[in-house]
Amino acid sequence: MPPRSLLSLGLPKDILAALVRNGYETVQDLTSATLDSLSKDLNLPQSEIEALFAQRSISLSSASSSIFAASSSSSSSSSSLSLSSSAAAAVRPIPPAPTPSLPHTQSAAALLRTAHAQRTSTRCAALDALLLLGSSSCSSSSRGGQGADGGGGGEGAERGGGLPRGHILELSGPPGSPKERLAMGLVAEVVGRGEEVIFVDCQHMTTPAVLARALKDHLPAHDAQNAIQRIQYTHIHDLAQFLLFIYQLPAILAAAPKVTLLAITSISFPFQNQNAHLSPAERSAHFERVKQAFARATAAGRVSIVLTSQLSTKMVHADGTHATFDTSGARGVMLPQLAPAYLPAGKAHRVMISLDGLLSGQMKILSNPLFPHGSNATVNMKMKADMQVVVKSFVIEEGRVV
């Protein structure tokens, strides 16, 4: 019998969040729990728990044995992904996710061809050029200083730059930096060629109306009107909903074969939310779960991912290792709020954006598949030496980053 999602129970949000935090994802996961242990996990009296699940046709047995027996029937409407969406009529909400299944196998030759498949332009030549430096074909030229800031505005597009299919782009920057504008360049490129996008807003900053206006900055008016129909939009409220979305991501993508881009804005927000009280162990476990989901989503090379994130001040030693505010000689630097642990190292391009004026600034590579973040200090120092020249300037003109 396929696993039944906890979403199908229609539980209160706080109960659902508590279950997810304690490792429960499906009704079957609860079958090994006792009434006593669940009472401790949810911090609720046993009588309340019994009443709560009895109302949802979940039978309870003795406290010393398995307490749940999944109901044999469930409403088709309650089994859909229960993520609130304020999408306008033009933007389609994410459809219900079917039961996850094993992916089809592919030959090694097919996977190799996919790995070298086309790139998707960000519609920003400077960023396209930076992303080109993440491929092995141009590693020697990047280490020699080619493709840095003095190479001409359109070199990325001319040399086939952009985000490779099946790769992940993280854009981090302070408030006011054009993170979302750059992400929308990728979205516009994908929907403009007839493919589809799943767009997840984690902070309610990029509404469907904002999406529609952004597409008009990149596409002709008649194309923008049609392109908005190819965006599936949803809004994430908190960490529990984000983790549930991540859990169902394989099934969502399987149900949407035309989707080639997943865009998640403000991905750091659910983890930084004041209601997300996470221990270091819990945070690491969640990061690992997200990394595995992203790796699986991009494994076949069909889907790429673009993420936006805020920056935060972090203390480091002179050699770049972690420090605290009390450490002598430490200095504060602006770095992405989320550590790179949530990204598959062999596929991720991390780009940091800084402003030097209202409509201008710089983009710099923090890491890419050739120079991933790692624990080896020698590798890190080599990365810094080779990549420190990889900086691009940009300006904002008529709503677009160029």
C-alpha positions in Angstrom: 0.0 0.0 0.0 1.5 3.4 -0.9 2.3 5.7 2.0 -0.5 8.1 3.0 0.6 11.7 3.7 -0.1 13.4 7.0 -1.7 16.2 4.9 -4.6 13.9 4.2 -5.6 14.1 7.9 -6.4 17.8 7.9 -4.7 18.3 11.2 -4.3 21.7 12.8 -1.2 23.6 11.6 0.5 23.5 15.0 -0.1 19.7 15.4 1.2 19.1 11.8 4.3 21.2 12.5 5.0 19.3 15.7 4.7 16.0 13.9 7.0 17.0 11.1 9.6 18.4 13.6 9.6 15.0 15.3 10.2 13.1 12.0 6.6 12.0 11.1 5.8 12.4 7.4 3.2 9.8 6.6 0.4 8.0 8.5 2.5 4.9 8.3 5.3 6.6 10.2 2.9 6.9 13.2 2.2 3.2 13.4 5.4 2.5 15.4 4.6 5.2 18.0 2.8 4.7 21.2 0.1 7.0 22.7 2.5 7.9 25.5 5.4 8.8 23.1 3.1 10.8 20.9 1.8 12.7 23.9 5.3 13.7 24.8 6.2 14.7 21.2 3.1 16.9 20.8 3.1 18.0 24.4 -0.6 17.2 24.7 -2.7 15.0 27.0 -3.3 11.5 25.8 -7.1 12.1 25.9 -6.8 15.1 23.5 -4.7 13.0 21.1 -7.2 10.2 21.1 -10.1 12.6 20.5 -8.1 14.5 17.8 -7.5 11.4 15.6 -10.8 9.7 16.4 -12.5 12.6 14.7 -10.4 11.8 11.6 -11.4 8.1 11.4 -8.0 7.1 12.8 -8.6 4.2 15.3 -6.5 4.1 18.4 -5.4 1.0 20.2 -3.6 0.5 23.5 -0.8 2.7 24.6 1.7 -0.2 24.7 1.2 -1.1 21.1 1.0 0.6 17.7 -1.7 3.3 18.0 -2.7 4.0 14.4 -4.5 2.0 11.8 -4.9 4.0 8.6 -8.4 4.5 7.4 -9.2 2.6 4.3 -10.7 5.6 2.6 -9.9 9.2 2.3 -11.3 12.2 0.6 -9.6 13.0 -2.7 -9.8 16.7 -1.9 -8.0 16.3 1.4 -5.1 14.4 -0.2 -4.0 17.3 -2.3 -1.0 19.5 -1.3 -2.5 21.8 1.3 -0.3 24.9 0.6 -2.2 28.2 0.6 -2.0 30.0 -2.7 -3.2 33.6 -3.3 -2.5 33.2 -7.0 -4.6 35.3 -9.3 -6.7 33.5 -11.8 -4.0 33.7 -14.5 -1.5 31.9 -12.4 -2.2 28.2 -11.9 -1.8 26.7 -8.4 0.3 23.6 -7.9 -1.9 20.5 -8.7 -2.4 17.7 -6.2 0.6 15.4 -6.0 0.2 11.7 -6.9 1.8 9.0 -4.9 5.6 9.0 -5.4 7.0 6.3 -7.6 10.4 5.1 -8.6 11.9 7.1 -11.4 12.5 5.6 -14.8 16.0 4.4 -15.5 18.2 6.0 -18.1 21.2 4.8 -20.0 24.6 6.3 -19.0 24.9 7.8 -22.5 21.6 9.6 -22.1 22.6 11.0 -18.8 25.9 12.1 -20.3 24.1 13.9 -23.1 21.8 15.6 -20.6 24.7 16.8 -18.6 26.0 18.7 -21.6 22.6 19.9 -22.7 21.7 23.5 -23.3 22.0 26.2 -20.7 19.2 28.6 -19.7 20.1 32.3 -20.0 19.3 34.5 -17.0 18.8 37.4 -19.5 21.7 39.1 -17.7 24.9 38.8 -19.7 27.1 39.4 -16.6 25.5 36.6 -14.6 25.5 34.3 -17.7 29.2 34.8 -17.9 29.7 34.0 -14.2 27.7 30.8 -14.6 29.8 29.7 -17.6 32.8 29.6 -15.3 31.2 26.7 -13.4 31.8 24.3 -16.3 34.9 22.2 -16.8 35.2 23.3 -20.4 36.2 26.8 -19.4 38.0 26.1 -16.1 41.4 26.8 -17.5 40.4 30.2 -18.9 38.7 31.2 -15.7 41.7 30.4 -13.7 43.7 32.4 -16.1 41.6 35.4 -15.4 39.5 35.3 -18.6 35.8 36.1 -18.3 36.3 38.4 -15.3 35.1 41.9 -15.2 36.8 43.1 -18.3 35.5 40.8 -20.9 32.6 42.7 -22.4 28.9 42.7 -21.5 27.6 39.9 -23.8 30.4 37.3 -23.5 28.3 35.0 -21.4 25.6 34.7 -24.0 28.1 34.6 -26.9 30.0 31.6 -25.3 26.8 29.7 -24.3 26.7 31.0 -20.7 23.7 30.7 -18.4 22.5 28.0 -15.9 23.1 24.4 -17.1 20.1 22.2 -17.1 19.9 20.2 -13.9 22.0 22.7 -11.9 21.0 25.0 -9.0 21.6 28.7 -8.7 21.5 30.4 -5.4 21.3 34.3 -5.5 22.0 36.0 -2.2 22.1 39.7 -1.4 21.0 42.4 1.0 17.5 44.0 0.9 17.1 46.0 -2.2 19.5 44.0 -4.3 18.0 42.6 -7.6 17.9 38.9 -6.5 14.3 38.4 -7.5 14.8 40.4 -10.7 17.6 38.0 -11.7 15.5 35.0 -10.8 12.7 36.4 -12.9 15.1 36.5 -15.9 15.4 32.7 -15.7 11.6 32.4 -15.2 10.9 34.6 -18.3 13.4 32.6 -20.4 11.8 29.3 -19.5 8.2 30.3 -20.0 9.1 32.3 -23.1 10.1 29.1 -24.8 6.9 27.3 -23.9 8.1 25.3 -20.8 6.6 25.6 -17.3 7.8 26.8 -13.9 6.9 26.0 -10.3 7.2 29.2 -8.3 7.3 29.0 -4.5 7.2 32.3 -2.5 8.4 31.8 1.0 7.9 35.4 2.3 4.9 36.6 0.3 7.2 39.2 -1.4 6.6 38.0 -5.0 2.9 37.8 -5.6 1.2 36.7 -8.8 0.7 40.4 -9.7 4.5 41.0 -9.3 5.2 38.0 -11.5 2.9 39.3 -14.2 4.6 42.8 -14.1 8.1 41.2 -14.2 7.3 39.1 -17.2 6.2 42.3 -19.1 9.7 43.7 -18.4 11.2 40.7 -20.2 8.7 39.7 -22.8 6.5 41.4 -25.4 3.0 42.1 -24.0 1.2 39.4 -26.0 3.8 36.8 -25.0 3.8 37.8 -21.4 0.0 37.3 -21.2 0.4 33.7 -22.5 3.6 33.0 -20.5 1.9 33.7 -17.1 -0.3 30.7 -17.8 2.8 28.5 -17.6 3.7 29.4 -14.0 2.4 27.3 -11.1 2.4 29.4 -8.0 2.2 28.6 -4.3 2.9 30.5 -1.1 4.7 28.8 1.9 3.7 30.1 5.3 6.2 28.4 7.6 8.9 25.8 8.0 6.4 22.9 8.4 4.8 23.7 5.1 8.1 24.1 3.4 9.3 20.7 4.6 6.0 19.1 3.4 6.5 20.7 0.0 10.1 19.3 -0.1 8.7 15.9 0.8 6.2 15.9 -2.0 8.5 17.6 -4.6 9.3 14.3 -6.5 5.6 13.6 -6.9 4.8 17.2 -7.9 7.5 17.1 -10.6 6.3 13.7 -11.8 2.8 15.1 -12.3 4.1 18.1 -14.2 6.4 16.8 -17.1 6.5 20.2 -18.8 8.1 21.9 -15.7 11.8 22.6 -16.3 12.5 25.2 -13.6 11.7 25.3 -9.8 12.0 28.9 -8.4 12.0 29.4 -4.6 12.3 33.0 -3.3 13.4 33.8 0.2 14.3 30.2 0.9 16.1 31.3 4.1 13.0 32.8 5.6 11.2 29.6 6.9 14.4 28.7 8.7 14.9 32.1 10.2 11.3 32.6 11.2 10.9 33.3 14.9 8.6 30.3 15.2 11.2 27.9 13.8 13.0 27.0 17.0 15.5 24.5 15.7 18.4 22.8 17.5 21.6 22.4 15.5 20.8 18.7 15.0 17.3 19.5 13.7 18.7 22.2 11.3 21.3 19.8 10.0 18.6 17.1 9.5 16.4 19.5 7.6 19.3 20.7 5.4 20.1 17.1 4.5 16.5 16.4 3.6 16.4 19.5 1.3 19.7 18.6 -0.3 18.5 15.1 -1.1 15.3 16.4 -2.6 17.1 18.9 -4.7 19.6 16.3 -5.9 16.8 14.0 -6.9 14.8 16.7 -8.6 17.8 17.7 -10.8 19.2 14.2 -11.3 17.7 13.6 -14.7 18.8 17.0 -16.0 15.3 18.1 -16.9 14.7 20.5 -14.0 16.9 23.4 -12.9 16.5 25.3 -9.6 16.9 29.0 -8.8 16.8 30.2 -5.2 17.0 33.6 -3.6 18.3 34.2 0.0 19.1 37.0 2.3 22.6 37.8 3.7 23.5 37.9 7.4 26.6 39.0 9.3 28.9 36.1 10.3 32.2 36.2 12.3 35.2 34.6 10.7 38.9 34.2 11.4 41.6 35.5 9.0 41.7 32.1 7.3 37.9 32.1 6.8 37.0 29.6 9.5 34.0 30.2 11.8 34.5 32.5 14.8 32.3 34.3 17.3 31.8 37.9 18.4 34.0 37.3 21.4 36.9 35.8 19.3 40.0 38.0 19.2 40.9 39.2 15.8 37.7 38.0 14.2 35.9 40.1 11.7 32.3 40.3 10.5 31.5 39.5 6.9 28.2 39.3 4.9 27.4 35.8 3.9 24.2 33.9 2.8 22.0 33.2 5.8 21.9 29.5 5.0 25.1 27.4 5.0 25.9 25.5 1.8 25.0 22.2 3.5 21.5 22.3 2.0 22.9 22.3 -1.6 24.3 19.4 -3.6 27.9 20.5 -4.0 28.4 19.1 -7.5 25.5 21.1 -9.0 25.3 24.4 -7.1 26.3 27.8 -8.2 26.3 30.4 -5.3 26.4 34.0 -6.3 26.4 36.9 -3.9 25.1 40.3 -5.0 26.2 43.7 -3.5 25.1 47.2 -4.2 27.3 50.2 -4.8 24.5 52.5 -5.8 20.7 52.6 -6.2 20.8 51.0 -9.6 24.3 49.4 -9.8 26.4 46.8 -8.0 28.5 43.7 -8.3 28.0 40.0 -8.5 30.6 37.5 -7.2 30.8 33.7 -7.3 31.1 32.2 -3.8 31.3 28.6 -5.1 30.4 26.5 -8.1 30.6 22.9 -9.2 34.4 23.3 -10.0 35.1 25.0 -6.7 32.5 23.8 -4.1 32.6 24.7 -0.5 34.4 22.0 1.6 36.1 21.4 4.9 39.5 21.1 3.4 41.3 24.4 4.1 43.8 23.9 1.1 40.8 23.5 -1.3 39.2 26.6 0.2 42.3 28.7 -0.2 42.8 27.5 -3.7 39.2 28.4 -4.5 39.7 31.9 -3.1 42.9 32.4 -5.1 41.4 31.2 -8.3 38.0 32.8 -8.0 38.6 36.2 -6.4 38.8 37.8 -9.8 35.4 36.4 -10.8 33.4 39.6 -10.2 30.9 41.2 -12.6 29.3 44.6 -12.5 25.7 45.2 -13.3 23.2 48.1 -13.6 19.4 48.1 -13.5 17.7 49.6 -16.5 13.9 49.6 -17.2 13.3 46.9 -14.6 15.9 44.5 -15.9 19.4 43.7 -14.6 22.1 44.1 -17.4 
